[in-house]
Amino acid sequence: MSKNIKEIFEPAKYMQMAIEVMQKSVDEPRKDGKISPKVGALIIKPDGTVETAFRGELRHGDHAEFTIIERKNRDADLAGSILFATLEPCAPGARKEPKLSCAERIVNARIKEIWVGIEDPDPDVDRKGIKFLEENGIKVKMFYPEYQKKIRLINSEFLKQAIDRNKSGKARKDLKLSVLENPLTNFSTENLSNEAIELYLEKSKIGYNADSKELLNHFESAGIITKVKNRYVPTGFGLLLFGKNPREKFQNAVVKAKVKYGNNPSIPKDFEGPLVLIPRDIELWLQQVLHSEVSRKKFERKTETLFPIMPLREAVINALAHRDYEIEGAKTYIEIDDDKITVKSAGLPVSPITFDDVKSFRAPSLSRNPKITYIFNKMGYMEENELGMETFRGMHESYGLPMLFTAIQHLTFA
């Protein structure tokens, strides 16, 4: 970054400017009913010059990033520039040949840093544009949550259509965020737990029967199962979420808990099996092991835990949904003693989110494991977007709990 950029660089200021220009986007005339996103782009050149563009500014359908890089600055040297884009740039292969994707154009222009507003849930993009940029040495950061909210609100109709396309199972098979999306050909649907499926159907209220073709289609669209040589097999995510024994394939798929009060010996407890059952089992266990008292509120005698269950529930759910399952040997831990309760989750925050973002409660919405997040959302375990850090911050304030984030993504309630 040049001295000039350092002197004027205020990320929030440029986020707001990009959103303002985004709202000038020109709707693309289409016969298929597909809604185009409103996108704004802003570039800060090495000399401090600021320039903007919006989707359709110079020609119907032209992406904002294409407009600012190729149409407005074709002969300019953009190396070392900083780009703000309100929507994740499209990924390689997302555009019909011979068109290059916006992510490729950004790399070719040698832009060194990009701030992305929100991820694009369209199945041909969906975090893959961000991944391509990072793999090619571009520093990627996300807009702050309050600006993400504005972008989502303005693009609500586009996002609904894009999410529906994603859940229709039309995502490109060659673009994957995780190896857990791959089929497990040595397993079959017989390896899935009926109890886990029944609980999912009960909580999600999707209205399908456990043995119905509709449920198979639903699971295939959600990336839980896939068809290989005319038979259905679970994906890695499918086995984690619904497998009778996920540890048969993923030895780290376990929550190791222990309680130690005073001079008493530690009481260990392992939670393994289908991921969709573990939150329920852990909540029942917490009600048993946490210190409790008899409450006579509302004229009725009731035993209540001295520590509120809700913040712990949120911490555990987020640890299960967002941990890095590809780290061999790493597990999730819950540790309870007289002074504190600690929930540990394997792996650092998903890139491009930083640990400072998490500690300051400014972490934007982005899931490492969107397949898990989707299933947990359907079951009512968690919100799929936007509210993670706000939920923690609100509970922290409502319950008067001091919270400590430490270096390997774990949360401590003292």
DAUR-V27015 format. One line per field, one symbol per residue. ss: DSSP state (A for helix, B for strand, O for the rest). psi: psi as a letter, one per 30 degrees, with the letter a starting at -180 (. if undefined). burial: b if it has 24 or more other C-alpha atoms within 12 Angstrom, else e. A space follows every 10 residues. Layout:
ss->???
psi->???
burial->???
This chain:
ss->OOAAAAAAOO AAAAAAAAAA AAOOOOOOOO OOOOOOOOOB BBBBOOOOOB BBBBOOOOOO OOOAAAAAAA AOOOOOOOOO OBBBBBBOOO OOOOOOOOOO OAAAAAAAOO OOBBBBBBOO OOOOOOOAAA AAAAAOOOBB BBOOAAAAAA AAAAOAAAAA AAAAAAAOOO OOOOOOOOAA AOBOOOOOAA ABOAAAAAAA AAAAOOOOOO OOAAAAAAAA AOOOBBBBOO BBBBBAAAAA AABOOAAAOO OOOOBBBBBO OOOOOOBBBB BOOOAAAAAA AAAAAAAAAO OBBBBOAAAO OBBBBOOOAA AAAAAAAAAA AAOOOOOOOO OBBBBBOOOO BBBBOOOOOO OOOOAAAAAO OOOOOOOOOA AAAAAAAAOO OOOOOOOAAA AAAAAAAAOO OOBBBBOOOB BBBO
psi->kleeeeefjj eeefeeeeee feffkkkkkk fggkkklkkk kkkjlfgfkk klllkgefkk fkleeeeeee efhegljgkg lkkkkfkkkk lkfflkkgkl leeeeeeefh kfkkkkdllj fkffdiffee eeeefggkkk llllefeeee eeeegeeeee eeeeeeffgg kkffjkfkff fkkjffllff fkkeeeeeee eeefhfgllf gleeeeeeee efgellkjhg kkllleeeee efkeiffeej fgikjjlkkj kbgllkjlkk jlakeffeee eeeeeefefk kllkkhkhgk kkkkkfkkee eeeeeeeeee egljffjkfk lkkkkkaffl kkjkkkllkk kgkleeeeeg ggkljkkeif eeeeeeeefg elkflegeee eeeeeeeefh kkkkkafhil kkj.
burial->eeeeeeeebe beebbbbbbb bbbbbbbeee eeeeebbbbb bbbbbbeeeb bbbbbbbeee bbbbbbbbbb eeeeeeebbb bbbbbbbbbb bbbbeeeeee bbbbbbbbbb bbbbbbbbbb bbbbbbbbbb bbbbeeebbb bbbbbbbbbb bbebbeebbe ebbebbbebe beeebbbbeb bbbbeebbbe bbbeebbbbb beeeeeeeeb eeeebbebbb bbbbbbbeee ebbbbbbbbb bbbbbbbebb ebbbbbbbbe eeeeeeeeee bbbbbbbbbb bbbebbeebb eeeeeeeeee eeeeeebbbb bbbbbbbbbb bbbbbbeeee bbbbbbbeee bbbbbbbbbb bbbbeebbbe bbbbbbbbbb bbbbbbbbbe bbbbbbbbbb bbbebbeeee eebbbeebbb bbbe
